[in-house]
Structure formats: C-alpha cells, structure tokens
Amino acid sequence: MDLKGKVVLISGASGGMGEAIAKQLGKEGCNLSILARREDKLKKIAQEISKNKISCIYKKCDVTNKKDVEDAVKYTYKEFKRIDIAFLNAGVLIPNPIETMDGNIIINTMKTNFFGDIYFLESLFPIMKKQKSSMIVATSTLPDKRGIAGWGAYGASKAAISLFMESIRAEAKQKYNIDILTVKPGSVKTPMIENYHRPGSISPEKAAEIIISGVKKSKKIIQFPFSQVLLTRIGDLFPTSAYDAVPVHMQKGDGYPVIEEK
C-alpha cells in the first residue's frame, strides 16, 4: 500500500507509539488528524509534522467520552472528506494487585482500552462503509491470552479488543473492504513500562517503523519484538500449574505507577 496522500486518524497521539506513528506517517506524506487529551502537546506535534508540507490537524479527545469521539471523527471527516486509516492507539495501564483491588480502576481501564475503541468503530463504520476501501488498526498487547499478576484490568481490556477485532475482521473485509489490523506490541520504551523490567524493549520509533511496515503489507496481526513474541507464545503453551509458578514480582522498586497515554 502506498501511504502518500492517505488521510489518517490517530488516537493517543500525544506521546509514545502514537506520537511516533504520527511523525513517521507525516514523512510518508499522509494527511493527519491527531487526537489525545493533551491539547498543548498535540499542537506542538502538529506544528512539527506540518513541516513535511502535509496537512496535520489536531483535536482534544477523551476516548472515554463518546461525544468527544464522535466530534473528533466528524471534525476529521469535515476537514478531509474521507478517513482512509484509523489508528486506535489510546490506552491506559493502571496495575491493580489484589491487595488494593479497586473496581473503579478496572472500569476506567475498560472504558479507555476497550470501549474507547468501540466508540471509534461506531463513528468510523458509517464513513468507511461508503468508501469501499479503508483500514482500522487497533492496539492490543502481546500477552493477550494469559493473565499477568497485578495487570488483570489491563490484560482483560486488551484481550477484549483482540477478540473483538478478530470477530469483525472477516465481515468488515468481505462486506465493505475494510481491513482490520491488530497491533500486539511487547514492551516499548514509553512511560507506560518505565517501572518494569523488560529485557529487549524497543523504542517507540522502532515500534512505529514495524507497525507502518505491517500496515503497508495489510498484515492482520502485527506483533513484536520477535524475542518477546517467541517467549510469550511459549508461555501460552505452559500448563496452568507451571504458569502459576512464575514469580509475580515484576515491578521495579515499591508500588505501582499509574500511567496513561490518552
């Protein structure tokens, strides 16, 4: 796929992988609509990207607010008259160990990581169905099949989006020529994992490079880095008794951070 001239919407674009994807797509010649809660950061990113002589608009958007999402999609469509590719990248990681179990944290995580994407799909499909050729790229996580101690809310939300995107992939393609891609990253060096041991972590820029390469090839599943993919899939095969014996202490130092990339 040639990306030059494509209209691309990106949520969670104010930092981490979202920002890196936006900057690299700007160099590819895409026209961009970047969304996040941090409007001041979006403005700076848009100004930098616009130096590539492409159009880059931005809008504040809290993905847990359905009206924000609807308004962001309408704004993008009004400006460009089409949306070729949507990267659903906004996410939150709030570890929630059983010692401090908090239902509100779980609800907030599901609203951001799962229902936020659903709100986008609900607004994007009427546009993309008419275009007859579009793509939606949703960010899940590499370990989306087995639980990780302390990360139940995050894992459940990402497993939900993986399964949901898989469930609509064939229908979207066969009926409306909408490609559904799921990104399953391992550890990427963003603030989201800075308090955790993650051998083999890669930079957001490298992650963006891998993702964009996968988009050009219309790969249904984009997962990386290879060493972590291999270890994760081996872990998926462990008997339950063996998996439960893996040490739960994964964080550096004391306490759990609250990290948001929205």
Steps between C-alpha positions, in 0.01 A plus 500: 500500500624846409427727796568832329191720509304268730288663769592346834333547840709412807374488859745508791731712284650724768775258604656157468416288197217728389729800469769294326247357253368850423846641434602213274173513306555872450829417330314245286282783368179418689251765602437459870242557769667447838293459815573483873407668826816715514413776254816702565718202409291428190549857379879468517497162326270631226728798440801271466322257268365780280858585400473197269263711287200286582185588692498408869200598708450425868215482748469435871326168554431292810423155361287411804260776394287378210413853387869595490564205271202578277606865474861404419393269218255759362769770516747282313246409232390861460860612443610221264173357357625146567687287758717233340672356808422527872757409764321429830795541731376674817555292811553492873698265724399504866634191681244373750639234739259313724631679810350825373225367273295794373201447275514860378850441359373197311201692363719796394747267328224323307342833402829626359656190347189324375192721488703794368580292193137390471390866494742562213378196308140614542585841350743379234300219343229719339776699327721208407217282370429761231866533400535132402867500600622584851704366788469494879805423711434426868771470764470200732794336679726201442394307814127496421435132572622452859471718808793679662489553877403856588399581144157337489310811388752587229522141375123455495447824308761411238381140467152642443615726217704219341199268495260771388717609208543137397124450512430786256802456271352262242161674490652847457726383218250286313209745517669840485868448413606637840826345617518430874851480644597426860832622640638286783809672637726358764691754706562837341706763680220736596408637845247214519769241584782706651453342844520144374777261398463442128804348327495562127283812513500706181457872438166653396664598172600140427152382598345754264729382220388139550133598520508715186681225312222261605234748391657530155479121470147488651616247762207394712712455814808716564696373801847583626781487608579147381675380818200597712255355249682167524511499881138608530372232265705235683347625824155465346568126468597452867273281711305707750699361796830601338373843400373569852848427637654796312605773754252785523752769596543687172519864609819693577515632854188550709149581395321514170493802270191634327585560135271650237557558130173659397 
